């Protein structure tokens, strides 16, 4: 798959994820034009604020996970990723735990980690718990994303794409983040691993050495 085609898939994925909160903002503004009831206006303003916050959080997250934030070939402060992840799940039904003993990551490694987090979070159909653990075990840095939930849906296609087992021609907008993570993993010489504990628990792992 060439870079232009893959960029188009990521753009489609981005638009898909932003259409709901942006659409809610547009609908809310339309209501405010004709609404005179102060209680209703206050409620609409509250919903506008929530939708704007959700849109901003997603853009901040995607800037790091899909884009080139932090420059090319540079380390990115891990606090940026932590802030983006916590913002993404702030108003949702996922209980997030963040544990890290390092201050920064290579941009490609961070991209892998963020897309692992995105895909793991999307598997929690009814919400649940997510643990993100980043540890330095010199000369290796290890990343684990573990989720637990009453109903987990982690499709076999996404799992295979994340592990680098799906041909380029079969990648679509839904699996583009997994393909991006797998491509970045190959670039830095590591491999993403998936471990299913049971129907309500699974983990994603990767470890890499600084270049």
Helices and strands as residue ranges (DSSP letters): H 3-34, H 38-65, E 75-77, H 78-89, E 94-100, E 104-106, H 107-122, E 128-137, E 140-148, H 156-162, G 168-170, G 173-175, H 176-187, E 193-198, E 201-209
